[in-house]
Amino acid sequence: MRARIFRRWNVKEQDRSPWVEECRYRRDRFAEGIERLKKALSYRHQAREKVLPGSRDELEYLIFKTDTYIPHLETVRVLLGGYMAYDAAFRARKNGDEKEMLLELDRCESLFVRARALARETAGQVAGKADDPTEKYILFRYNVRFVIPIAEFCKFIKNVVAFHHGEPYWSEVDWEVITLGRTYA
């Protein structure tokens, strides 16, 4: 059995969710990582003038990979923020604050929609330079394991938000895509 990356989340069982605390911790760590990557990227740009001609292709590849990893991490940060807002919404509901719950659900939906847009932009950035079979395969896997599940999860969040706002909530969600065919107990 594989170790869980995140603990289970149940707003009814805990006052403070260890799962959400891990999301917060990871979100902060990714912010630090993004800053370091941006600094490394600026050094790589400066190195363009100094690198030997035979090494230019390798440097450009490193710049490309760093340039696409930064928005990927930003996407993950936004996703984690969405999970944190979802948690805050149901904690507000648990405390009887319906207005706060609706505000947090709206914020949650907004964050997931933003994450979907960022993931698509990242995939587009990679697609612009995917001229080698390995890069094309990485792009394919990114779409299958990241872009499409986020889009499907956005539908789910939209349904949850619509339900709690008293609106129709029947957009079909492909759970097979979200869970990547896995079942969770």
N, C-alpha and C positions, 0 to 999 in steps of 0.2 A: 504494500500500500504506500502510495506517495504521500509525503508530508504536505500539509496544507500551507500554502503561502500566506493566506489570511485566515484568521479564526472565523468561526461562524458569527453571524450577526443576528441578534434578536433583541429588539428594542424593549420587549416586555420583560426580559430576564435581567437586564443590567441597567444601572444608572449611567455608567460610562462604558461605552462599548470599546473593548480592546481592539476590535476590528477597525473601528473608526479612528482610534488613536494611532494604529499602524498606518492607516491611510494618511493621516495628518503628518506623521513622521516621514513617510516616503515622499509625500508631496514637498515637504521642506528640503529633504535630501536631494530630490531631483532639481529643485530650484538652485541649490548650490552647484550641482553637477552642470547645469545649463550655463551658469556663470563661468565655470572653469572651461567648458567647451568653447564658449564665445572668446575667452582669452586665448585659448589654443588656436582657434580659427584666425584670430588677428595675427598671431605669430606666424602661422602658415602663409597668410597673405603677404606678410613682410618677407618671408623666405623666397617668394617667387623671384625676386630680383637677384637673389644670391645662389639659387640652386643651379647645379650643373645641368646642361641640356639633357643628358641621359636620364636624369631623375625627375624631370618636369612632369611626366605623365603620372608617376607615383605620387608626387605632391598634389597634383590636381585631383587625383582619386581620393586622397586623404581629405582634401578640402571639401569635395563633393559629399563624402560619407559623413563628415562632421556637420556640414551644412544641412543634411537631411536628418541627422540624429537629433539635432536641437529641436526642430518642430515636433518630432516624434515624442520626445520627453515632455514638451509643452502640452501635447495632446494628453499624455498620461496624467500630468498634473491637473488638467481641467477635468478629466474623468474622475480622479480622486476627489476633487472638489464637488463634483456632482453626487458622488456617493455620500460625502459628508453632509451635503444639503438634504439629501433624501433621509438620512438619519435624523438630522435636526427637525425635519418636517414631522416625522412620526414621534419624536420625543415631545414636540410641541403638542401634538394630538394627545399623547399620553398624559400630558399636564393640563389638558382641557383648553388649550389656546388654539382655537380653530383658525383665527385670522393669521397667526404666525405660521401655522401649518401650511396654509394656502400660499403664503409668501415664499416659504422655503421650497415648496413643491414647484412653484413657478421658477424660482432660482435654479433648482435642480434641473428642470427641463431645459432652461436656457443654457446651462453648462454642458449638458449632454449634446444639445444641438451644436454648440460651439466646438465640442470635441469631435463631433462627426465632420464638421467643416475643416477642422485642422488636420484630421486624419486623411481626408480627401485631398487637401492641399499637399500634404507630405507625399502621398502616393503620386500625385501629379508631378511633383518635383523629381521624384525618383524616375518616373516614366519618361521624363524629358531626357534622361541620360542613360536609360536602360538599353544599351546597345550590345550587351554581352549576355550570353545565356544564363550565367549565374545571377546577374542583376535582374534579369527578367523573372527568374524563378523567385528571387527574394521579393520582388514586387508582387508576384502572384500570391505568395504566402502572406504578405502584408495585407493584401486585399481580403483574402479568405479568413485570416485569423484576427484581423483588426478592424478594417474599414467596414466590412459587411456586418459583423456582429454589433458594432457600435450603432450602425444604422438601424438594425433590428431592435436594439435595446432602446433607442430613441422612440420607436413606436410604442414599446411597453410603457416607458415613462410618460409619453403623451396620453396613453390610456389611463394611467393612474391619476394624472393631473386632471384630465377631463372628468373622470369619475368623481373626484373630490370637489370639483367645481359644479357638479350636477349636470354635466354635459354628456352627449353620446360618447361612448368609449369602446367602440368595437373594431378598431383597426387591427387587422390580423397580424400577429407576431409569429415569426418562425423560430420557435425555441430550439430547434435542432441547430440552427445557425448560431444562436447566441451561446449555446453550451458546447458548440463544436462537436456535437454527437455524444458528449459525455453525460452521464447521469450523476447527480450529486445527492448524497443521503443526508 
